[in-house]
Amino acid sequence: MKKLYIRIAFRSDCAPKRSGAYRLSESSSFRLLMVAWAFGKEAPQVLFLDDNRRIPYSLAQALNDPEITKVTYDAAFTRVCLSRALGAPVGSYLPPDQWLCMKSAALYLGWPEKEKRLGAALGMKSDYGSEALRAMLKAYAENTRLSKSAPSLQQQRVWQEIMCAGIDWLREVEQKLEIGKKMPASELEIYYVSQLINDDGVQIDTDFVGKAVGHMDQWKKECVEQFRHLTGIGEENSALAFRQWLTKRGYKTDSVSIEAMNRLRSHADKQTRQAIDLWTQLRKNSINKYKAIADSVSKDGRLRGLYQYYTARVGRFGNGPVQADNLPASNTGRLNALREAALTGSYEQFRELSRRVPSALSELLPSAFTADRMSRLCVAEYDALEKSVTDWLCGDIGMEQYIRKLSKAIDTCASTGEAYVGSIRLDLTGRCFSVRLPSRRLLYYNNAEYLCDGALGYSGYDGHHRYSDMMLSGYWLATDIVQAIMRDILVSAVTSLYLSCHDVVMFYPNGVVIEDRRNLLNLKSVECLVSTPCWAEGLNLNVRAYWCKDYFVRANELSEHKP
């Protein structure tokens, strides 16, 4: 199939990390500045765009041609931005199954996602992606924002060279990753389905979100005034000033993190405890989540781009502005009363009913996600999924014995190149250690080096998503395998539902949310579609499906939501 390699440069007043590609591309300030492209091995072409120059017809045709595979670094972002540049309306985007994403492929194969680190890890000589070159692209965006005049010819030549280098870098990365050989069609399908779910989005009750932001702002204003009255600190975000204030009161601390403050509070006096409480409350994530939704929601009221493919080494999906897997479970009776007060009452009335404004708004957060008019939400959840997977994987021997088996298997693999533990296969080829799961998916651990006593060193992402040197023991390998199987069960359910023409709008580690737009959904059929995959024979999964009448609710008890 013919390939089109493409890169873009743009500017927008919206921050990509805060707003995401969908909202950013809808902004009136969004503008495509440069586009570079090349077909196959042809020389790259670069076009500088302005108000009078658009994407050429031949390139627009290629972008819409299903027989041409579009190759770029971050396909999720580039595809959405180019859709808007081509004039597509909100909610309509170039099909994701015509795109090949280097970033996603790198993550699947265990490599770093940042361009600079990826190039270095693959041993590439090209310096595209270095901070200096990326700074030049930012300078171009800034130049066009501040000045109505076109950049000088010298500037254009430099930036053209950068964009051409970016195309050559893409081709080299694709060759080194060997995507065609190493990335299975099943994973590409999962990536495409996740992007279609991102394109569709989930309906947001924007009136409720706006009210919640207003209540939170008023609560924050009250807390800031109380904090200033107690401490005399004029800037409530100054960690240094608060640390100095604590030191003067005899409580020396190197950190003012929530964890450190919770430890300090246990032996502090009353005034200090009050100040610590205000400091920690102002830093609760619930304060920012509603604003994150408001900053990211599209003009049509749908929140798009919730999922990022393969952001953990076991293959779990990352989240956009709001993490659906962290939404709290709630009692619907209390939720209805609080939500009504938040929507229709004043701040004082809501504060009186809720007593603790941040906790109440945090509990109400799931109710910001609703169904479109004349639709309803169906939730399918797995009960005790991790326990079910662990019991199935370990059998009668239990996790402790299974970990020992994995440690011995690592030793065997280091000497013979491969080892088996039940349905799990370990393989060590050169400096690449891989684990074949029951689903046939592979987990990759690059730069692997046998240490001793059932342990390997490798390069990968830690719990803070930092790519660094890591150690893999029998315990951590068992943890990865369990989490990876849970992920494969979830994506199997999501894919089955989506390919069965069910409108999946959200998913999280143990559940899927469907928008029933035709009122034809049957709970039993949903439970069947999310049941045990064909590759997990003998695994007993307890699945429950229920309706959400007006908005998304993670149930405490199934009986609350029986139709």
LUMNU-574213 format. One record per residue (C-alpha): x, y, z; residue number from 1; residue in three letters. Coordinates in pm, whole numbers. Example, Ala and Ser with C-alpha at 12.3 -4.5 7.8 and 13.67 -1.06 7.14 Angstrom:
{r {1230,-450,780},1,'Ala'}
{r {1367,-106,714},2,'Ser'}
END
This chain:
{r {0,0,0},1,'Met'}
{r {124,349,-84},2,'Lys'}
{r {245,556,213},3,'Lys'}
{r {225,926,282},4,'Leu'}
{r {463,1060,549},5,'Tyr'}
{r {338,1383,700},6,'Ile'}
{r {422,1636,971},7,'Arg'}
{r {260,1965,1069},8,'Ile'}
{r {336,2281,1264},9,'Ala'}
{r {52,2488,1408},10,'Phe'}
{r {-33,2757,1656},11,'Arg'}
{r {-329,2800,1892},12,'Ser'}
{r {-404,2993,2207},13,'Asp'}
{r {-516,2663,2364},14,'Cys'}
{r {-249,2453,2537},15,'Ala'}
{r {-231,2101,2384},16,'Pro'}
{r {-192,1924,2719},17,'Lys'}
{r {-477,2113,2884},18,'Arg'}
{r {-729,2126,2600},19,'Ser'}
{r {-635,1829,2382},20,'Gly'}
{r {-638,1809,2004},21,'Ala'}
{r {-1016,1828,1961},22,'Tyr'}
{r {-1081,2149,2155},23,'Arg'}
{r {-751,2303,2038},24,'Leu'}
{r {-841,2251,1671},25,'Ser'}
{r {-1185,2409,1726},26,'Glu'}
{r {-1037,2730,1865},27,'Ser'}
{r {-1073,3042,1653},28,'Ser'}
{r {-699,3098,1705},29,'Ser'}
{r {-602,2758,1559},30,'Phe'}
{r {-397,2787,1245},31,'Arg'}
{r {-192,2538,1047},32,'Leu'}
{r {143,2705,979},33,'Leu'}
{r {342,2446,788},34,'Met'}
{r {285,2104,644},35,'Val'}
{r {559,1869,520},36,'Ala'}
{r {487,1549,331},37,'Trp'}
{r {643,1285,110},38,'Ala'}
{r {507,983,-77},39,'Phe'}
{r {712,670,-18},40,'Gly'}
{r {1081,741,-82},41,'Lys'}
{r {1018,1067,-268},42,'Glu'}
{r {1183,1391,-158},43,'Ala'}
{r {983,1581,106},44,'Pro'}
{r {775,1885,16},45,'Gln'}
{r {711,2173,255},46,'Val'}
{r {435,2430,231},47,'Leu'}
{r {405,2749,436},48,'Phe'}
{r {39,2829,495},49,'Leu'}
{r {-130,3162,557},50,'Asp'}
{r {-478,3311,531},51,'Asp'}
{r {-459,3300,149},52,'Asn'}
{r {-290,2962,109},53,'Arg'}
{r {-461,2633,192},54,'Arg'}
{r {-366,2267,179},55,'Ile'}
{r {-323,2183,-192},56,'Pro'}
{r {-591,1975,-360},57,'Tyr'}
{r {-355,1686,-438},58,'Ser'}
{r {-255,1651,-72},59,'Leu'}
{r {-619,1681,44},60,'Ala'}
{r {-708,1400,-197},61,'Gln'}
{r {-431,1180,-59},62,'Ala'}
{r {-542,1245,299},63,'Leu'}
{r {-891,1123,208},64,'Asn'}
{r {-773,828,-3},65,'Asp'}
{r {-833,495,182},66,'Pro'}
{r {-568,328,-36},67,'Glu'}
{r {-293,550,107},68,'Ile'}
{r {-156,489,458},69,'Thr'}
{r {-75,813,636},70,'Lys'}
{r {236,785,858},71,'Val'}
{r {315,1040,1130},72,'Thr'}
{r {450,1054,1481},73,'Tyr'}
{r {137,1134,1686},74,'Asp'}
{r {-146,1027,1456},75,'Ala'}
{r {-419,1105,1709},76,'Ala'}
{r {-315,1470,1720},77,'Phe'}
{r {-214,1523,1357},78,'Thr'}
{r {-527,1354,1219},79,'Arg'}
{r {-763,1575,1420},80,'Val'}
{r {-576,1896,1334},81,'Cys'}
{r {-568,1813,962},82,'Leu'}
{r {-940,1729,972},83,'Ser'}
{r {-1014,2081,1092},84,'Arg'}
{r {-768,2235,844},85,'Ala'}
{r {-953,2055,562},86,'Leu'}
{r {-1279,2213,679},87,'Gly'}
{r {-1444,1911,844},88,'Ala'}
{r {-1717,2008,1094},89,'Pro'}
{r {-1694,1937,1467},90,'Val'}
{r {-1749,1566,1522},91,'Gly'}
{r {-1624,1462,1176},92,'Ser'}
{r {-1264,1345,1138},93,'Tyr'}
{r {-1036,1162,896},94,'Leu'}
{r {-1072,783,948},95,'Pro'}
{r {-813,653,1198},96,'Pro'}
{r {-770,315,1027},97,'Asp'}
{r {-583,488,743},98,'Gln'}
{r {-313,614,979},99,'Trp'}
{r {3,462,1122},100,'Leu'}
{r {117,615,1451},101,'Cys'}
{r {489,594,1533},102,'Met'}
{r {433,701,1893},103,'Lys'}
{r {181,423,1958},104,'Ser'}
{r {401,163,1789},105,'Ala'}
{r {702,271,1996},106,'Ala'}
{r {502,240,2318},107,'Leu'}
{r {372,-106,2223},108,'Tyr'}
{r {729,-222,2153},109,'Leu'}
{r {857,-93,2487},110,'Gly'}
{r {1042,217,2365},111,'Trp'}
{r {1014,575,2499},112,'Pro'}
{r {743,798,2350},113,'Glu'}
{r {936,1127,2337},114,'Lys'}
{r {1092,1184,1995},115,'Glu'}
{r {1434,1280,2125},116,'Lys'}
{r {1460,978,2358},117,'Arg'}
{r {1314,741,2099},118,'Leu'}
{r {1572,842,1840},119,'Gly'}
{r {1855,796,2089},120,'Ala'}
{r {1720,459,2209},121,'Ala'}
{r {1702,334,1850},122,'Leu'}
{r {2057,450,1780},123,'Gly'}
{r {1958,708,1519},124,'Met'}
{r {2209,966,1402},125,'Lys'}
{r {1946,1221,1305},126,'Ser'}
{r {1916,1503,1559},127,'Asp'}
{r {1557,1582,1465},128,'Tyr'}
{r {1358,1617,1784},129,'Gly'}
{r {1637,1788,1976},130,'Ser'}
{r {1540,2081,2193},131,'Glu'}
{r {1713,2331,1963},132,'Ala'}
{r {1520,2223,1654},133,'Leu'}
{r {1189,2204,1834},134,'Arg'}
{r {1255,2554,1973},135,'Ala'}
{r {1289,2680,1615},136,'Met'}
{r {945,2546,1528},137,'Leu'}
{r {803,2719,1836},138,'Lys'}
{r {978,3038,1728},139,'Ala'}
{r {803,3018,1392},140,'Tyr'}
{r {465,2979,1560},141,'Ala'}
{r {543,3275,1786},142,'Glu'}
{r {661,3484,1489},143,'Asn'}
{r {333,3433,1302},144,'Thr'}
{r {133,3510,1616},145,'Arg'}
{r {311,3838,1695},146,'Leu'}
{r {380,3963,1345},147,'Ser'}
{r {153,3999,1045},148,'Lys'}
{r {453,3991,812},149,'Ser'}
{r {580,3666,664},150,'Ala'}
{r {904,3516,802},151,'Pro'}
{r {1223,3607,619},152,'Ser'}
{r {1357,3384,343},153,'Leu'}
{r {1642,3277,570},154,'Gln'}
{r {1397,3176,842},155,'Gln'}
{r {1188,2987,589},156,'Gln'}
{r {1491,2794,463},157,'Arg'}
{r {1589,2690,816},158,'Val'}
{r {1236,2583,908},159,'Trp'}
{r {1198,2400,576},160,'Gln'}
{r {1511,2198,654},161,'Glu'}
{r {1370,2110,995},162,'Ile'}
{r {1043,1985,849},163,'Met'}
{r {1224,1782,581},164,'Cys'}
{r {1444,1629,851},165,'Ala'}
{r {1126,1539,1037},166,'Gly'}
{r {999,1340,736},167,'Ile'}
{r {1331,1154,699},168,'Asp'}
{r {1323,1083,1074},169,'Trp'}
{r {976,929,1042},170,'Leu'}
{r {1090,696,766},171,'Arg'}
{r {1394,586,963},172,'Glu'}
{r {1191,525,1280},173,'Val'}
{r {937,316,1088},174,'Glu'}
{r {1217,105,945},175,'Gln'}
{r {1388,50,1281},176,'Lys'}
{r {1067,-34,1468},177,'Leu'}
{r {970,-298,1208},178,'Glu'}
{r {605,-230,1277},179,'Ile'}
{r {482,-459,1004},180,'Gly'}
{r {656,-756,1166},181,'Lys'}
{r {618,-679,1537},182,'Lys'}
{r {283,-503,1581},183,'Met'}
{r {-4,-751,1532},184,'Pro'}
{r {-322,-665,1341},185,'Ala'}
{r {-526,-720,1659},186,'Ser'}
{r {-343,-436,1835},187,'Glu'}
{r {-383,-206,1536},188,'Leu'}
{r {-756,-279,1547},189,'Glu'}
{r {-765,-193,1919},190,'Ile'}
{r {-586,134,1845},191,'Tyr'}
{r {-834,220,1567},192,'Tyr'}
{r {-1137,142,1785},193,'Val'}
{r {-1000,358,2068},194,'Ser'}
{r {-957,648,1825},195,'Gln'}
{r {-1314,607,1697},196,'Leu'}
{r {-1435,619,2059},197,'Ile'}
{r {-1226,934,2106},198,'Asn'}
{r {-1380,1088,1793},199,'Asp'}
{r {-1733,1016,1915},200,'Asp'}
{r {-1675,1138,2271},201,'Gly'}
{r {-1920,1139,2560},202,'Val'}
{r {-2195,1394,2623},203,'Gln'}
{r {-2125,1643,2902},204,'Ile'}
{r {-2384,1832,3106},205,'Asp'}
{r {-2218,2168,3047},206,'Thr'}
{r {-2473,2354,3263},207,'Asp'}
{r {-2386,2135,3560},208,'Phe'}
{r {-2011,2167,3496},209,'Val'}
{r {-2041,2545,3477},210,'Gly'}
{r {-2232,2556,3807},211,'Lys'}
{r {-1978,2323,3970},212,'Ala'}
{r {-1688,2544,3857},213,'Val'}
{r {-1867,2847,4002},214,'Gly'}
{r {-1926,2675,4337},215,'His'}
{r {-1566,2557,4348},216,'Met'}
{r {-1435,2908,4273},217,'Asp'}
{r {-1642,3055,4555},218,'Gln'}
{r {-1531,2784,4796},219,'Trp'}
{r {-1169,2840,4696},220,'Lys'}
{r {-1203,3214,4751},221,'Lys'}
{r {-1332,3150,5104},222,'Glu'}
{r {-1048,2909,5179},223,'Cys'}
{r {-783,3149,5047},224,'Val'}
{r {-914,3427,5272},225,'Glu'}
{r {-911,3195,5575},226,'Gln'}
{r {-560,3078,5487},227,'Phe'}
{r {-435,3437,5461},228,'Arg'}
{r {-600,3528,5790},229,'His'}
{r {-435,3234,5967},230,'Leu'}
{r {-88,3258,5815},231,'Thr'}
{r {-50,3610,5677},232,'Gly'}
{r {72,3456,5349},233,'Ile'}
{r {-49,3664,5056},234,'Gly'}
{r {10,3394,4791},235,'Glu'}
{r {-169,3071,4875},236,'Glu'}
{r {38,2874,4622},237,'Asn'}
{r {375,2968,4767},238,'Ser'}
{r {521,2646,4905},239,'Ala'}
{r {834,2828,5022},240,'Leu'}
{r {633,3086,5221},241,'Ala'}
{r {419,2817,5385},242,'Phe'}
{r {726,2610,5473},243,'Arg'}
{r {887,2916,5632},244,'Gln'}
{r {567,2987,5827},245,'Trp'}
{r {565,2629,5959},246,'Leu'}
{r {933,2656,6056},247,'Thr'}
{r {867,2973,6257},248,'Lys'}
{r {601,2784,6450},249,'Arg'}
{r {847,2507,6529},250,'Gly'}
{r {744,2258,6258},251,'Tyr'}
{r {1040,2227,6024},252,'Lys'}
{r {969,2029,5707},253,'Thr'}
{r {1141,1976,5374},254,'Asp'}
{r {814,1929,5188},255,'Ser'}
{r {461,2068,5198},256,'Val'}
{r {310,1784,4992},257,'Ser'}
{r {-26,1644,5101},258,'Ile'}
{r {147,1331,5237},259,'Glu'}
{r {400,1534,5438},260,'Ala'}
{r {129,1761,5575},261,'Met'}
{r {-84,1464,5686},262,'Asn'}
{r {213,1335,5889},263,'Arg'}
{r {284,1677,6038},264,'Leu'}
{r {-79,1738,6132},265,'Arg'}
{r {-85,1457,6389},266,'Ser'}
{r {135,1653,6633},267,'His'}
{r {58,2013,6536},268,'Ala'}
{r {-129,2272,6740},269,'Asp'}
{r {-482,2387,6654},270,'Lys'}
{r {-392,2690,6440},271,'Gln'}
{r {-130,2495,6247},272,'Thr'}
{r {-375,2209,6190},273,'Arg'}
{r {-629,2454,6051},274,'Gln'}
{r {-368,2600,5813},275,'Ala'}
{r {-259,2252,5704},276,'Ile'}
{r {-621,2152,5640},277,'Asp'}
{r {-677,2456,5419},278,'Leu'}
{r {-347,2402,5236},279,'Trp'}
{r {-426,2038,5155},280,'Thr'}
{r {-789,2104,5061},281,'Gln'}
{r {-680,2366,4808},282,'Leu'}
{r {-464,2102,4642},283,'Arg'}
{r {-724,1830,4602},284,'Lys'}
{r {-758,1710,4242},285,'Asn'}
{r {-1134,1756,4244},286,'Ser'}
{r {-1077,2133,4231},287,'Ile'}
{r {-918,2101,3887},288,'Asn'}
{r {-1121,1821,3728},289,'Lys'}
{r {-1429,2030,3649},290,'Tyr'}
{r {-1213,2301,3496},291,'Lys'}
{r {-1030,2035,3296},292,'Ala'}
{r {-1364,1921,3151},293,'Ile'}
{r {-1469,2280,3079},294,'Ala'}
{r {-1137,2348,2902},295,'Asp'}
{r {-1159,2032,2689},296,'Ser'}
{r {-1526,1988,2593},297,'Val'}
{r {-1610,2044,2226},298,'Ser'}
{r {-1850,2305,2096},299,'Lys'}
{r {-2123,2043,2056},300,'Asp'}
{r {-2104,1953,2426},301,'Gly'}
{r {-1915,1623,2384},302,'Arg'}
{r {-1586,1550,2556},303,'Leu'}
{r {-1345,1387,2311},304,'Arg'}
{r {-998,1240,2331},305,'Gly'}
{r {-1040,1066,2666},306,'Leu'}
{r {-807,776,2584},307,'Tyr'}
{r {-440,751,2494},308,'Gln'}
{r {-320,419,2361},309,'Tyr'}
{r {-64,212,2555},310,'Tyr'}
{r {64,461,2813},311,'Thr'}
{r {178,186,3055},312,'Ala'}
{r {410,-106,2985},313,'Arg'}
{r {127,-356,3039},314,'Val'}
{r {-77,-182,2769},315,'Gly'}
{r {-331,11,2976},316,'Arg'}
{r {-486,321,2824},317,'Phe'}
{r {-397,662,2956},318,'Gly'}
{r {-660,928,3012},319,'Asn'}
{r {-713,1276,2882},320,'Gly'}
{r {-843,1557,3106},321,'Pro'}
{r {-1039,1324,3337},322,'Val'}
{r {-955,970,3447},323,'Gln'}
{r {-1272,766,3417},324,'Ala'}
{r {-1124,485,3628},325,'Asp'}
{r {-1087,728,3920},326,'Asn'}
{r {-1449,841,3922},327,'Leu'}
{r {-1603,753,4258},328,'Pro'}
{r {-1889,512,4323},329,'Ala'}
{r {-2198,677,4467},330,'Ser'}
{r {-2536,624,4627},331,'Asn'}
{r {-2793,751,4377},332,'Thr'}
{r {-3033,887,4639},333,'Gly'}
{r {-2775,1122,4790},334,'Arg'}
{r {-2635,1201,4444},335,'Leu'}
{r {-2971,1323,4311},336,'Asn'}
{r {-3023,1561,4604},337,'Ala'}
{r {-2671,1703,4583},338,'Leu'}
{r {-2685,1741,4207},339,'Arg'}
{r {-3018,1924,4220},340,'Glu'}
{r {-2877,2161,4482},341,'Ala'}
{r {-2564,2223,4273},342,'Ala'}
{r {-2770,2297,3961},343,'Leu'}
{r {-3055,2506,4097},344,'Thr'}
{r {-2946,2640,4434},345,'Gly'}
{r {-2711,2915,4539},346,'Ser'}
{r {-2361,2847,4662},347,'Tyr'}
{r {-2473,2899,5021},348,'Glu'}
{r {-2754,2643,4983},349,'Gln'}
{r {-2520,2390,4825},350,'Phe'}
{r {-2257,2444,5095},351,'Arg'}
{r {-2518,2397,5368},352,'Glu'}
{r {-2645,2071,5218},353,'Leu'}
{r {-2306,1924,5125},354,'Ser'}
{r {-2113,2049,5432},355,'Arg'}
{r {-1783,1973,5258},356,'Arg'}
{r {-1790,2137,4914},357,'Val'}
{r {-1482,1966,4758},358,'Pro'}
{r {-1589,1618,4872},359,'Ser'}
{r {-1944,1672,4746},360,'Ala'}
{r {-1828,1799,4407},361,'Leu'}
{r {-1583,1510,4380},362,'Ser'}
{r {-1867,1267,4449},363,'Glu'}
{r {-2080,1443,4186},364,'Leu'}
{r {-1812,1433,3915},365,'Leu'}
{r {-1945,1116,3740},366,'Pro'}
{r {-2281,1287,3691},367,'Ser'}
{r {-2118,1536,3453},368,'Ala'}
{r {-2114,1251,3199},369,'Phe'}
{r {-2459,1205,3048},370,'Thr'}
{r {-2635,1052,2750},371,'Ala'}
{r {-2742,1251,2446},372,'Asp'}
{r {-3106,1357,2428},373,'Arg'}
{r {-3341,1060,2377},374,'Met'}
{r {-3060,819,2472},375,'Ser'}
{r {-2955,636,2786},376,'Arg'}
{r {-2634,497,2930},377,'Leu'}
{r {-2566,130,2997},378,'Cys'}
{r {-2274,25,3217},379,'Val'}
{r {-2118,-323,3210},380,'Ala'}
{r {-1877,-399,3495},381,'Glu'}
{r {-1662,-691,3602},382,'Tyr'}
{r {-1682,-786,3969},383,'Asp'}
{r {-1346,-866,4136},384,'Ala'}
{r {-1169,-886,3799},385,'Leu'}
{r {-816,-890,3942},386,'Glu'}
{r {-899,-1176,4179},387,'Lys'}
{r {-1061,-1376,3899},388,'Ser'}
{r {-756,-1333,3675},389,'Val'}
{r {-511,-1417,3956},390,'Thr'}
{r {-699,-1733,4052},391,'Asp'}
{r {-719,-1844,3688},392,'Trp'}
{r {-350,-1774,3624},393,'Leu'}
{r {-210,-1935,3939},394,'Cys'}
{r {-451,-2226,3968},395,'Gly'}
{r {-413,-2433,4283},396,'Asp'}
{r {-57,-2324,4364},397,'Ile'}
{r {-138,-1967,4467},398,'Gly'}
{r {42,-1642,4384},399,'Met'}
{r {346,-1701,4608},400,'Glu'}
{r {436,-2028,4434},401,'Gln'}
{r {359,-1875,4094},402,'Tyr'}
{r {606,-1591,4161},403,'Ile'}
{r {876,-1849,4244},404,'Arg'}
{r {803,-2031,3919},405,'Lys'}
{r {842,-1705,3727},406,'Leu'}
{r {1174,-1631,3901},407,'Ser'}
{r {1306,-1975,3802},408,'Lys'}
{r {1174,-1922,3450},409,'Ala'}
{r {1371,-1596,3423},410,'Ile'}
{r {1687,-1787,3522},411,'Asp'}
{r {1611,-2056,3263},412,'Thr'}
{r {1536,-1798,2996},413,'Cys'}
{r {1868,-1625,3061},414,'Ala'}
{r {2056,-1949,2988},415,'Ser'}
{r {1842,-2111,2714},416,'Thr'}
{r {1665,-1811,2559},417,'Gly'}
{r {1310,-1924,2639},418,'Glu'}
{r {1095,-2066,2918},419,'Ala'}
{r {730,-2151,2981},420,'Tyr'}
{r {510,-2106,3287},421,'Val'}
{r {174,-2251,3197},422,'Gly'}
{r {30,-2048,2908},423,'Ser'}
{r {295,-1777,2950},424,'Ile'}
{r {607,-1787,2734},425,'Arg'}
{r {925,-1594,2819},426,'Leu'}
{r {1177,-1516,2546},427,'Asp'}
{r {1518,-1346,2558},428,'Leu'}
{r {1663,-1256,2217},429,'Thr'}
{r {1969,-1037,2231},430,'Gly'}
{r {1875,-759,2470},431,'Arg'}
{r {1501,-784,2413},432,'Cys'}
{r {1301,-976,2674},433,'Phe'}
{r {940,-1050,2582},434,'Ser'}
{r {644,-1218,2749},435,'Val'}
{r {376,-1384,2538},436,'Arg'}
{r {38,-1359,2706},437,'Leu'}
{r {-259,-1597,2665},438,'Pro'}
{r {-408,-1345,2418},439,'Ser'}
{r {-89,-1388,2206},440,'Arg'}
{r {5,-1026,2273},441,'Arg'}
{r {369,-963,2364},442,'Leu'}
{r {502,-747,2647},443,'Leu'}
{r {841,-599,2554},444,'Tyr'}
{r {1126,-517,2792},445,'Tyr'}
{r {1413,-355,2600},446,'Asn'}
{r {1781,-328,2688},447,'Asn'}
{r {1732,-639,2902},448,'Ala'}
{r {2025,-772,3101},449,'Glu'}
{r {2023,-1070,3335},450,'Tyr'}
{r {2127,-969,3686},451,'Leu'}
{r {2100,-1267,3921},452,'Cys'}
{r {1852,-1480,4117},453,'Asp'}
{r {1556,-1447,3882},454,'Gly'}
{r {1594,-1076,3808},455,'Ala'}
{r {1648,-873,3491},456,'Leu'}
{r {1743,-514,3435},457,'Gly'}
{r {1568,-328,3151},458,'Tyr'}
{r {1465,18,3029},459,'Ser'}
{r {1102,115,3075},460,'Gly'}
{r {844,342,3232},461,'Tyr'}
{r {816,359,3610},462,'Asp'}
{r {508,444,3815},463,'Gly'}
{r {557,815,3742},464,'His'}
{r {577,756,3365},465,'His'}
{r {950,826,3355},466,'Arg'}
{r {1158,618,3114},467,'Tyr'}
{r {1451,490,3316},468,'Ser'}
{r {1647,182,3425},469,'Asp'}
{r {1416,-71,3591},470,'Met'}
{r {1441,-414,3751},471,'Met'}
{r {1211,-707,3673},472,'Leu'}
{r {1180,-984,3932},473,'Ser'}
{r {936,-1271,3961},474,'Gly'}
{r {706,-1056,4173},475,'Tyr'}
{r {695,-762,3932},476,'Trp'}
{r {661,-991,3633},477,'Leu'}
{r {360,-1161,3797},478,'Ala'}
{r {208,-818,3864},479,'Thr'}
{r {262,-713,3502},480,'Asp'}
{r {110,-1035,3368},481,'Ile'}
{r {-205,-1004,3581},482,'Val'}
{r {-252,-638,3486},483,'Gln'}
{r {-185,-714,3120},484,'Ala'}
{r {-444,-994,3111},485,'Ile'}
{r {-699,-761,3276},486,'Met'}
{r {-625,-507,3004},487,'Arg'}
{r {-669,-768,2731},488,'Asp'}
{r {-1006,-874,2877},489,'Ile'}
{r {-1122,-512,2879},490,'Leu'}
{r {-1012,-430,2522},491,'Val'}
{r {-1166,-756,2402},492,'Ser'}
{r {-1498,-642,2551},493,'Ala'}
{r {-1466,-289,2410},494,'Val'}
{r {-1380,-418,2063},495,'Thr'}
{r {-1661,-678,2065},496,'Ser'}
{r {-1916,-417,2167},497,'Leu'}
{r {-1796,-158,1918},498,'Tyr'}
{r {-1779,-399,1624},499,'Leu'}
{r {-2131,-513,1717},500,'Ser'}
{r {-2248,-156,1646},501,'Cys'}
{r {-2282,-56,2012},502,'His'}
{r {-2177,303,2083},503,'Asp'}
{r {-1904,270,2346},504,'Val'}
{r {-1837,617,2491},505,'Val'}
{r {-1620,536,2795},506,'Met'}
{r {-1427,250,2948},507,'Phe'}
{r {-1214,195,3258},508,'Tyr'}
{r {-1013,-101,3399},509,'Pro'}
{r {-1319,-302,3503},510,'Asn'}
{r {-1604,-154,3303},511,'Gly'}
{r {-1749,-22,2977},512,'Val'}
{r {-2009,254,2924},513,'Val'}
{r {-2240,238,2620},514,'Ile'}
{r {-2474,507,2491},515,'Glu'}
{r {-2797,341,2377},516,'Asp'}
{r {-2910,582,2105},517,'Arg'}
{r {-3173,357,1948},518,'Arg'}
{r {-3325,219,2270},519,'Asn'}
{r {-3268,-133,2141},520,'Leu'}
{r {-2998,-243,2382},521,'Leu'}
{r {-3051,-559,2584},522,'Asn'}
{r {-2860,-605,2910},523,'Leu'}
{r {-2820,-979,2859},524,'Lys'}
{r {-2667,-932,2514},525,'Ser'}
{r {-2423,-678,2659},526,'Val'}
{r {-2319,-923,2932},527,'Glu'}
{r {-2259,-1190,2667},528,'Cys'}
{r {-2042,-959,2457},529,'Leu'}
{r {-1819,-870,2754},530,'Val'}
{r {-1794,-1227,2885},531,'Ser'}
{r {-1482,-1448,2885},532,'Thr'}
{r {-1269,-1412,2566},533,'Pro'}
{r {-1203,-1724,2357},534,'Cys'}
{r {-833,-1727,2458},535,'Trp'}
{r {-915,-1746,2832},536,'Ala'}
{r {-1081,-2087,2857},537,'Glu'}
{r {-1172,-2173,3216},538,'Gly'}
{r {-1166,-1812,3337},539,'Leu'}
{r {-1485,-1734,3528},540,'Asn'}
{r {-1587,-1371,3497},541,'Leu'}
{r {-1873,-1218,3692},542,'Asn'}
{r {-2026,-952,3468},543,'Val'}
{r {-2313,-720,3558},544,'Arg'}
{r {-2488,-469,3335},545,'Ala'}
{r {-2721,-190,3450},546,'Tyr'}
{r {-2886,126,3324},547,'Trp'}
{r {-2799,480,3427},548,'Cys'}
{r {-3119,682,3402},549,'Lys'}
{r {-2992,1038,3358},550,'Asp'}
{r {-2614,1030,3398},551,'Tyr'}
{r {-2320,800,3456},552,'Phe'}
{r {-2305,642,3800},553,'Val'}
{r {-2055,388,3926},554,'Arg'}
{r {-2276,173,4144},555,'Ala'}
{r {-2213,73,4502},556,'Asn'}
{r {-2478,-196,4468},557,'Glu'}
{r {-2617,-352,4153},558,'Leu'}
{r {-2969,-345,4297},559,'Ser'}
{r {-2967,34,4282},560,'Glu'}
{r {-2965,23,3902},561,'His'}
{r {-3180,-268,3798},562,'Lys'}
{r {-3416,-157,3519},563,'Pro'}
END
